Amino acid sequence: MQESAGRRLAFAMAFALLAGLVVAFWNPVAHFKADLRADAQGFKFSIELATHLFQVGVKRL
């Protein structure tokens, strides 16, 4: 009975370690790249919007 519990604990620890490694080395890179692309597109949109609003403001003067 104790051997069975120990074996289950060993398997649980091995799977937890494997899941941690997958999350640590696989997913964050893709998420980080997606975040960078979204930030770059958002920054570009912000600059274009600011330029447009500045032009509209200058025309009103």
VEXBASE-85981 format. One record per atom (N, C-alpha, C, O): residue number from 0; y, z negated, x negated. Coordinates in nm, 3 decimals, always signed. Example, Ala and Ser with C-alpha at 12.3 -4.5 7.8 and 13.67 -1.06 7.14 Angstrom:
<pos = 0 v = -0.569 w = -0.780 u = -1.319>
<pos = 0 v = -0.450 w = -0.780 u = -1.230>
<pos = 0 v = -0.330 w = -0.780 u = -1.320>
<pos = 0 v = -0.332 w = -0.846 u = -1.424>
<pos = 1 v = -0.225 w = -0.708 u = -1.285>
<pos = 1 v = -0.106 w = -0.714 u = -1.367>
<pos = 1 v = +0.003 w = -0.787 u = -1.290>
<pos = 1 v = +0.114 w = -0.804 u = -1.341>
***
This chain:
<pos = 0 v = -0.118 w = +0.000 u = -0.082>
<pos = 0 v = +0.000 w = +0.000 u = +0.000>
<pos = 0 v = +0.126 w = +0.000 u = -0.087>
<pos = 0 v = +0.219 w = +0.075 u = -0.060>
<pos = 1 v = +0.129 w = -0.084 u = -0.191>
<pos = 1 v = +0.245 w = -0.088 u = -0.279>
<pos = 1 v = +0.260 w = +0.043 u = -0.356>
<pos = 1 v = +0.371 w = +0.089 u = -0.382>
<pos = 2 v = +0.147 w = +0.102 u = -0.392>
<pos = 2 v = +0.151 w = +0.227 u = -0.465>
<pos = 2 v = +0.211 w = +0.338 u = -0.377>
<pos = 2 v = +0.285 w = +0.422 u = -0.427>
<pos = 3 v = +0.180 w = +0.337 u = -0.251>
<pos = 3 v = +0.233 w = +0.435 u = -0.158>
<pos = 3 v = +0.384 w = +0.420 u = -0.143>
<pos = 3 v = +0.457 w = +0.519 u = -0.142>
<pos = 4 v = +0.432 w = +0.296 u = -0.132>
<pos = 4 v = +0.576 w = +0.271 u = -0.119>
<pos = 4 v = +0.649 w = +0.313 u = -0.247>
<pos = 4 v = +0.758 w = +0.369 u = -0.241>
<pos = 5 v = +0.590 w = +0.285 u = -0.359>
<pos = 5 v = +0.650 w = +0.325 u = -0.486>
<pos = 5 v = +0.657 w = +0.475 u = -0.501>
<pos = 5 v = +0.755 w = +0.530 u = -0.551>
<pos = 6 v = +0.551 w = +0.540 u = -0.456>
<pos = 6 v = +0.549 w = +0.686 u = -0.464>
<pos = 6 v = +0.655 w = +0.747 u = -0.372>
<pos = 6 v = +0.723 w = +0.843 u = -0.409>
<pos = 7 v = +0.668 w = +0.690 u = -0.251>
<pos = 7 v = +0.772 w = +0.737 u = -0.159>
<pos = 7 v = +0.911 w = +0.715 u = -0.216>
<pos = 7 v = +0.999 w = +0.799 u = -0.202>
<pos = 8 v = +0.931 w = +0.601 u = -0.280>
<pos = 8 v = +1.059 w = +0.572 u = -0.343>
<pos = 8 v = +1.089 w = +0.672 u = -0.455>
<pos = 8 v = +1.202 w = +0.719 u = -0.469>
<pos = 9 v = +0.987 w = +0.704 u = -0.535>
<pos = 9 v = +1.006 w = +0.799 u = -0.644>
<pos = 9 v = +1.042 w = +0.937 u = -0.589>
<pos = 9 v = +1.132 w = +1.003 u = -0.642>
<pos = 10 v = +0.974 w = +0.981 u = -0.484>
<pos = 10 v = +1.006 w = +1.110 u = -0.423>
<pos = 10 v = +1.148 w = +1.109 u = -0.364>
<pos = 10 v = +1.222 w = +1.207 u = -0.378>
<pos = 11 v = +1.184 w = +1.001 u = -0.298>
<pos = 11 v = +1.318 w = +0.990 u = -0.240>
<pos = 11 v = +1.425 w = +0.996 u = -0.348>
<pos = 11 v = +1.527 w = +1.063 u = -0.331>
<pos = 12 v = +1.402 w = +0.928 u = -0.459>
<pos = 12 v = +1.499 w = +0.931 u = -0.569>
<pos = 12 v = +1.507 w = +1.070 u = -0.632>
<pos = 12 v = +1.615 w = +1.117 u = -0.667>
<pos = 13 v = +1.393 w = +1.136 u = -0.646>
<pos = 13 v = +1.392 w = +1.270 u = -0.704>
<pos = 13 v = +1.467 w = +1.369 u = -0.614>
<pos = 13 v = +1.545 w = +1.450 u = -0.663>
<pos = 14 v = +1.443 w = +1.362 u = -0.484>
<pos = 14 v = +1.513 w = +1.452 u = -0.393>
<pos = 14 v = +1.662 w = +1.421 u = -0.386>
<pos = 14 v = +1.743 w = +1.513 u = -0.377>
<pos = 15 v = +1.698 w = +1.294 u = -0.391>
<pos = 15 v = +1.839 w = +1.257 u = -0.391>
<pos = 15 v = +1.909 w = +1.308 u = -0.517>
<pos = 15 v = +2.022 w = +1.356 u = -0.511>
<pos = 16 v = +1.842 w = +1.297 u = -0.630>
<pos = 16 v = +1.898 w = +1.347 u = -0.755>
<pos = 16 v = +1.913 w = +1.498 u = -0.751>
<pos = 16 v = +2.014 w = +1.553 u = -0.795>
<pos = 17 v = +1.812 w = +1.567 u = -0.699>
<pos = 17 v = +1.817 w = +1.712 u = -0.687>
<pos = 17 v = +1.931 w = +1.755 u = -0.595>
<pos = 17 v = +2.005 w = +1.849 u = -0.626>
<pos = 18 v = +1.945 w = +1.688 u = -0.481>
<pos = 18 v = +2.053 w = +1.721 u = -0.388>
<pos = 18 v = +2.189 w = +1.695 u = -0.453>
<pos = 18 v = +2.282 w = +1.774 u = -0.435>
<pos = 19 v = +2.201 w = +1.588 u = -0.527>
<pos = 19 v = +2.327 w = +1.558 u = -0.597>
<pos = 19 v = +2.361 w = +1.665 u = -0.700>
<pos = 19 v = +2.477 w = +1.704 u = -0.714>
<pos = 20 v = +2.261 w = +1.712 u = -0.772>
<pos = 20 v = +2.285 w = +1.816 u = -0.872>
<pos = 20 v = +2.325 w = +1.948 u = -0.806>
<pos = 20 v = +2.413 w = +2.018 u = -0.856>
<pos = 21 v = +2.262 w = +1.980 u = -0.695>
<pos = 21 v = +2.297 w = +2.103 u = -0.624>
<pos = 21 v = +2.441 w = +2.098 u = -0.577>
<pos = 21 v = +2.516 w = +2.194 u = -0.594>
<pos = 22 v = +2.480 w = +1.986 u = -0.518>
<pos = 22 v = +2.617 w = +1.972 u = -0.469>
<pos = 22 v = +2.716 w = +1.971 u = -0.584>
<pos = 22 v = +2.823 w = +2.030 u = -0.575>
<pos = 23 v = +2.681 w = +1.904 u = -0.692>
<pos = 23 v = +2.774 w = +1.891 u = -0.804>
<pos = 23 v = +2.795 w = +2.021 u = -0.880>
<pos = 23 v = +2.906 w = +2.047 u = -0.927>
<pos = 24 v = +2.693 w = +2.103 u = -0.892>
<pos = 24 v = +2.706 w = +2.221 u = -0.976>
<pos = 24 v = +2.709 w = +2.353 u = -0.901>
<pos = 24 v = +2.736 w = +2.456 u = -0.962>
<pos = 25 v = +2.682 w = +2.354 u = -0.772>
<pos = 25 v = +2.675 w = +2.481 u = -0.702>
<pos = 25 v = +2.787 w = +2.496 u = -0.602>
<pos = 25 v = +2.866 w = +2.590 u = -0.614>
<pos = 26 v = +2.799 w = +2.410 u = -0.507>
<pos = 26 v = +2.896 w = +2.424 u = -0.400>
<pos = 26 v = +3.042 w = +2.408 u = -0.443>
<pos = 26 v = +3.124 w = +2.490 u = -0.403>
<pos = 27 v = +3.078 w = +2.309 u = -0.523>
<pos = 27 v = +3.220 w = +2.290 u = -0.552>
<pos = 27 v = +3.286 w = +2.410 u = -0.618>
<pos = 27 v = +3.405 w = +2.433 u = -0.597>
<pos = 28 v = +3.214 w = +2.484 u = -0.698>
<pos = 28 v = +3.275 w = +2.599 u = -0.764>
<pos = 28 v = +3.318 w = +2.702 u = -0.660>
<pos = 28 v = +3.428 w = +2.756 u = -0.667>
<pos = 29 v = +3.232 w = +2.729 u = -0.564>
<pos = 29 v = +3.266 w = +2.825 u = -0.460>
<pos = 29 v = +3.382 w = +2.773 u = -0.376>
<pos = 29 v = +3.472 w = +2.849 u = -0.341>
<pos = 30 v = +3.380 w = +2.645 u = -0.345>
<pos = 30 v = +3.489 w = +2.588 u = -0.267>
<pos = 30 v = +3.620 w = +2.590 u = -0.346>
<pos = 30 v = +3.726 w = +2.616 u = -0.290>
<pos = 31 v = +3.612 w = +2.562 u = -0.475>
<pos = 31 v = +3.731 w = +2.562 u = -0.559>
<pos = 31 v = +3.792 w = +2.701 u = -0.567>
<pos = 31 v = +3.914 w = +2.717 u = -0.559>
<pos = 32 v = +3.708 w = +2.803 u = -0.584>
<pos = 32 v = +3.757 w = +2.941 u = -0.588>
<pos = 32 v = +3.820 w = +2.979 u = -0.454>
<pos = 32 v = +3.925 w = +3.043 u = -0.452>
<pos = 33 v = +3.757 w = +2.941 u = -0.345>
<pos = 33 v = +3.812 w = +2.972 u = -0.213>
<pos = 33 v = +3.945 w = +2.902 u = -0.192>
<pos = 33 v = +4.038 w = +2.960 u = -0.135>
<pos = 34 v = +3.956 w = +2.778 u = -0.239>
<pos = 34 v = +4.082 w = +2.705 u = -0.228>
<pos = 34 v = +4.192 w = +2.772 u = -0.310>
<pos = 34 v = +4.306 w = +2.781 u = -0.265>
<pos = 35 v = +4.157 w = +2.820 u = -0.429>
<pos = 35 v = +4.257 w = +2.888 u = -0.512>
<pos = 35 v = +4.305 w = +3.017 u = -0.446>
<pos = 35 v = +4.424 w = +3.047 u = -0.448>
<pos = 36 v = +4.211 w = +3.092 u = -0.389>
<pos = 36 v = +4.250 w = +3.216 u = -0.320>
<pos = 36 v = +4.339 w = +3.184 u = -0.201>
<pos = 36 v = +4.440 w = +3.253 u = -0.179>
<pos = 37 v = +4.305 w = +3.084 u = -0.124>
<pos = 37 v = +4.385 w = +3.047 u = -0.007>
<pos = 37 v = +4.524 w = +2.999 u = -0.050>
<pos = 37 v = +4.624 w = +3.032 u = +0.013>
<pos = 38 v = +4.529 w = +2.920 u = -0.157>
<pos = 38 v = +4.659 w = +2.872 u = -0.205>
<pos = 38 v = +4.745 w = +2.987 u = -0.255>
<pos = 38 v = +4.865 w = +2.990 u = -0.231>
<pos = 39 v = +4.683 w = +3.081 u = -0.325>
<pos = 39 v = +4.759 w = +3.195 u = -0.377>
<pos = 39 v = +4.812 w = +3.280 u = -0.262>
<pos = 39 v = +4.927 w = +3.325 u = -0.267>
<pos = 40 v = +4.731 w = +3.303 u = -0.161>
<pos = 40 v = +4.776 w = +3.382 u = -0.046>
<pos = 40 v = +4.884 w = +3.307 u = +0.031>
<pos = 40 v = +4.981 w = +3.367 u = +0.077>
<pos = 41 v = +4.869 w = +3.177 u = +0.045>
<pos = 41 v = +4.970 w = +3.097 u = +0.114>
<pos = 41 v = +5.101 w = +3.095 u = +0.038>
<pos = 41 v = +5.208 w = +3.101 u = +0.099>
<pos = 42 v = +5.094 w = +3.088 u = -0.094>
<pos = 42 v = +5.215 w = +3.089 u = -0.176>
<pos = 42 v = +5.285 w = +3.224 u = -0.163>
<pos = 42 v = +5.408 w = +3.229 u = -0.151>
<pos = 43 v = +5.208 w = +3.332 u = -0.166>
<pos = 43 v = +5.266 w = +3.466 u = -0.152>
<pos = 43 v = +5.334 w = +3.479 u = -0.016>
<pos = 43 v = +5.444 w = +3.532 u = -0.007>
<pos = 44 v = +5.268 w = +3.432 u = +0.091>
<pos = 44 v = +5.327 w = +3.437 u = +0.224>
<pos = 44 v = +5.454 w = +3.354 u = +0.230>
<pos = 44 v = +5.552 w = +3.396 u = +0.293>
<pos = 45 v = +5.455 w = +3.237 u = +0.167>
<pos = 45 v = +5.574 w = +3.152 u = +0.167>
<pos = 45 v = +5.691 w = +3.220 u = +0.098>
<pos = 45 v = +5.804 w = +3.212 u = +0.146>
<pos = 46 v = +5.665 w = +3.287 u = -0.013>
<pos = 46 v = +5.771 w = +3.358 u = -0.085>
<pos = 46 v = +5.824 w = +3.473 u = +0.001>
<pos = 46 v = +5.945 w = +3.492 u = +0.010>
<pos = 47 v = +5.734 w = +3.548 u = +0.064>
<pos = 47 v = +5.777 w = +3.660 u = +0.149>
<pos = 47 v = +5.859 w = +3.609 u = +0.268>
<pos = 47 v = +5.961 w = +3.668 u = +0.303>
<pos = 48 v = +5.816 w = +3.501 u = +0.329>
<pos = 48 v = +5.889 w = +3.444 u = +0.442>
<pos = 48 v = +6.025 w = +3.392 u = +0.398>
<pos = 48 v = +6.125 w = +3.415 u = +0.467>
<pos = 49 v = +6.032 w = +3.325 u = +0.285>
<pos = 49 v = +6.159 w = +3.275 u = +0.236>
<pos = 49 v = +6.254 w = +3.390 u = +0.203>
<pos = 49 v = +6.374 w = +3.382 u = +0.230>
<pos = 50 v = +6.201 w = +3.496 u = +0.146>
<pos = 50 v = +6.283 w = +3.613 u = +0.115>
<pos = 50 v = +6.336 w = +3.677 u = +0.242>
<pos = 50 v = +6.454 w = +3.713 u = +0.249>
<pos = 51 v = +6.251 w = +3.690 u = +0.342>
<pos = 51 v = +6.294 w = +3.749 u = +0.470>
<pos = 51 v = +6.402 w = +3.662 u = +0.535>
<pos = 51 v = +6.504 w = +3.715 u = +0.581>
<pos = 52 v = +6.381 w = +3.532 u = +0.539>
<pos = 52 v = +6.481 w = +3.443 u = +0.600>
<pos = 52 v = +6.612 w = +3.444 u = +0.522>
<pos = 52 v = +6.719 w = +3.435 u = +0.582>
<pos = 53 v = +6.605 w = +3.455 u = +0.392>
<pos = 53 v = +6.726 w = +3.464 u = +0.310>
<pos = 53 v = +6.802 w = +3.592 u = +0.342>
<pos = 53 v = +6.924 w = +3.591 u = +0.355>
<pos = 54 v = +6.728 w = +3.703 u = +0.355>
<pos = 54 v = +6.793 w = +3.830 u = +0.388>
<pos = 54 v = +6.857 w = +3.825 u = +0.526>
<pos = 54 v = +6.968 w = +3.876 u = +0.544>
<pos = 55 v = +6.790 w = +3.764 u = +0.622>
<pos = 55 v = +6.846 w = +3.750 u = +0.756>
<pos = 55 v = +6.972 w = +3.663 u = +0.750>
<pos = 55 v = +7.071 w = +3.693 u = +0.816>
<pos = 56 v = +6.969 w = +3.557 u = +0.673>
<pos = 56 v = +7.084 w = +3.469 u = +0.657>
<pos = 56 v = +7.201 w = +3.539 u = +0.592>
<pos = 56 v = +7.315 w = +3.518 u = +0.631>
<pos = 57 v = +7.174 w = +3.623 u = +0.493>
<pos = 57 v = +7.280 w = +3.697 u = +0.424>
<pos = 57 v = +7.343 w = +3.799 u = +0.518>
<pos = 57 v = +7.465 w = +3.819 u = +0.516>
<pos = 58 v = +7.262 w = +3.864 u = +0.602>
<pos = 58 v = +7.314 w = +3.964 u = +0.697>
<pos = 58 v = +7.408 w = +3.899 u = +0.799>
<pos = 58 v = +7.504 w = +3.961 u = +0.844>
<pos = 59 v = +7.379 w = +3.775 u = +0.836>
<pos = 59 v = +7.463 w = +3.706 u = +0.934>
<pos = 59 v = +7.600 w = +3.669 u = +0.875>
<pos = 59 v = +7.697 w = +3.653 u = +0.949>
<pos = 60 v = +7.607 w = +3.657 u = +0.746>
<pos = 60 v = +7.737 w = +3.622 u = +0.684>
<pos = 60 v = +7.819 w = +3.745 u = +0.680>
<pos = 60 v = +7.933 w = +3.742 u = +0.632>
***
